[in-house]
Amino acid sequence: MASPEAQLMLSVGLIEKDVNADTLWVWCYPSVRPELREVLLSKCCLTQGRKGLHTFVFGQFCRTWYYISTVEVQEPTALKKVTHFSMVVTSKDFNPEKYAAFSRVLCRMYIKHGSPVKMMEGYIAVLTKGICQSDENGSFLIKDYDVRKAYSAGSIKDVVSQFGMETIILYTALMLKKRIVVHHPRVEALLEFTRVLPALMWHRKDWSILHPYVHLSDIELEDLKMCTGYVAGFVDSEVSNRTDLFDVYVNLPDSEITVSHNAKEALAMGKLHKDIGQFIVQSAEDADRTDGQVIKDISVKTREILTNLVALADESDNSKITLDTLKRHHLPPATENFLFHLAAAEQLLKI
């Protein structure tokens, strides 16, 4: 019987680039639907000309996570006419380290045997037993990769170090379930930065909002637009002109955060935001605190805010907040505005 973690895996596939520079999807088990295959081919660096080799990328499309490991074939090998290949694993869960490790084992198997049969055996072994063991190709044990480690793998301290007090804009946008678009020309930098942001909302443990590697293609943008709030990463600088896609735009190379015109009211900052921002910066700048402790500090602060919001809702007959409920407390305008939009995001607002 497969472990619950193994049951999250959906497929394994193979893309090859041959000596004629043709890139083809050559094998898959059990199957990948055509539109996802199209997206995976576009993500695979083998189809992107001379932009360099990305050894590992990951992302999400239509609620399916994909993990792509790419290898340059070195002589001698069983793969005679192949110069590069990409191993593609799809799954239901976010866990880059787990699937990077599994892909490395599968890649070594393919280089050694030159046939997908051994890879399929390895995949089925993990699916049924949770382990793939091989003396010469390394071993992989699925239970070594706790999802909580994947959630806390990035550095929140690095994010705060880069943006300082402006981190509160990102925090508020996430709290209100707004759309954050991040641009960096290097996909590795995008993956590293974007995966951290959902940790600012640790109480939700919701990495489904993360779309770390999106192209400006119709099929991907349609999928993105179906989400109410998200963190989306783009390598194409043209995304800065697509104001229909974001409430907050992060220019990562220049360390600039811009709030779109339409989101300025919801993201208006006041004393409450300043206090939270200072709290986040203070915690992150404490050399004695780890990234995990900083995440916990922010989570405790967030829960305080949500507890106070629920208390306001409890004052009403139907446990829903109205603008009148907030006005009775004579709060500063920016705080009242924030709590109103937060109530909407938390489905505590009476429509």
Salt bridges, closest charged atoms under 4 A:
GLU35 OE2 - ARG33 NE 3.23
ASP93 OD2 - LYS98 NZ 2.81
GLU97 OE2 - ARG195 NH1 2.79
GLU121 OE1 - LYS118 NZ 3.72
ASP146 OD2 - ARG148 NH2 2.80
GLU188 OE2 - HIS54 ND1 2.92
GLU220 OE1 - LYS43 NZ 2.69
GLU220 OE2 - HIS215 ND1 3.65
ASP244 OD2 - LYS225 NZ 3.32
ASP244 OD2 - ARG242 NH2 2.95
ASP247 OD1 - ARG179 NH2 3.16
ASP275 OD2 - LYS271 NZ 2.88
ASP297 OD2 - ARG289 NE 2.70
GLU304 OE1 - LYS301 NZ 3.94
GLU315 OE1 - HIS329 NE2 3.12
GLU336 OE2 - LYS327 NZ 3.05
GLU346 OE2 - ARG204 NH2 2.78
